[in-house]
């Protein structure tokens, strides 16, 4: 994969102290009073100063059913200052749950995104625990150096755990999609928009993305049209 400035992308994984992310507002301090870790499965960026995250949370407290977690949704949303919080499923006998949340970009993350923009893309694996956090992102060499400089400026120790070149992807039917079409389709699929019966509608997708209902509908229709045009004879 080649970026616009023709520099190859790399997947970089760094380890930082967990308290750094608490201090910078990436994870609220209260989170670790009830949970062991949060794994970021996917990051959506529909609006400039906020993010939509698909996460897997491992609890440290009593196991809970989906119904119990759903009853706590409003309280959890207030506790963690979330703009939206959707529980998708409960796993591991109630010890783990997968959720979609929407929040404003915190300090350190917002600074990186504003300075580097599309040149840095959060990716997996990203797992945050109380004592340490593993953070992964895609970047060219120049952007990676800037990220490392920003980390140094925060005055904490960090360690590079992985650095791997990204190979050219295999051609798929969705290759012709725009970035926005791919993100909207991915979110719609994750939330069950295409399920029968549908679990969410256009109104919920519009609320989560900050886009109008009509804009979301257009991205879905145009994205599906591209995929079908490439897939059908």
TORTOR-995390 format. One record per residue (C-alpha): x, y negated, z negated. Coordinates in steps of 0.25 Angstrom, whole numbers, plus 5000, padded with zeros to 4 digits. Each point is the difference from the previous one (the first is absolute). Last residue first. Layout:
<pts>
XYZ
...
</pts>
This chain:
<pts>
491450435057
499749954985
501149974991
500649875005
498749935003
499450064987
501249944991
499849865007
498550004999
500250044985
500949884998
499049915007
498850054992
500749994987
500749875002
498749945005
499250054988
501049944990
499949875008
498550004999
499950034985
501049884998
501450034995
500449994985
500550155001
499350064988
498749925002
499950025015
500250154998
498950004990
499149935009
500350095012
499550124993
500550104989
499850154997
499450035014
499150125001
500750065007
501449954998
500649895009
499949894990
500650104990
500949904992
501350065006
499550005014
499649854999
501349964994
500850075011
499149945011
500249864994
501550025000
500150065014
499249895006
500849894992
501350065005
499550005015
499750145005
500750055013
500750114993
498750064994
500050125010
501450044995
501449985006
501050064990
500749904992
501449955003
500850034988
500149924987
501449994994
500250054986
500549924988
499750074986
500249984985
500649865000
500149964985
499549884993
500549924988
499349874996
500349865002
498849965009
501049945009
500650135003
498650055004
499949885010
501450045005
499650145002
498749965008
500949905009
500950125003
498850085004
499549895009
501350005008
500150155000
498650025006
498950034990
499050114996
499750014985
500250094988
499949974985
500350104989
499749954986
500650024987
499750004985
498549985000
499750075013
499849955014
500050095013
500349955014
500350115010
499449955009
500049875007
500149854998
500249925013
501249905001
500249925013
498549975001
500249884991
501449984994
500049884991
498550004998
499950164998
501349994990
499449894992
498650064999
500650134995
500849934989
498849924995
498850095002
499250015013
498549984996
499250134998
499250105007
499950144995
499750145007
500050124990
500550144999
499950064986
500950094992
499850084987
498550035002
500250155004
501249975009
499349915009
498949894999
499549935013
499749875007
499949904988
499949865006
500649874993
499849865006
500649874996
500850064989
500449934987
500550134994
499150004988
498949945008
500050115011
500250104989
498749964993
499250005013
500550135004
499850074986
498750075004
500650055013
501250064991
498950084992
499350045012
501250055007
500450094988
501049964990
501250064994
500449934986
501249915001
501350005007
499449975014
500650025013
499549905010
500150025016
499949875008
499449945013
500449864999
499349875006
500949884999
499949854998
500649875004
500050015016
498750085002
499850145006
501350064995
499750154997
501050084992
499950154999
500350124990
500549914989
500350094988
499649964986
500650064987
499850054986
498649934997
499349944988
500949914993
500849995012
499049925007
500049894989
501349945005
499349975013
500750055013
500649915011
500049884990
501449975001
500350044986
499350135002
500850035012
501349974993
499650084988
500050135009
501549985003
500350015015
500350125009
500149975015
499550075012
500349955014
499450055013
500749945012
499649925012
500949985012
500449865004
499449965013
499549864995
498650055002
500250124992
500450135006
499550144996
</pts>
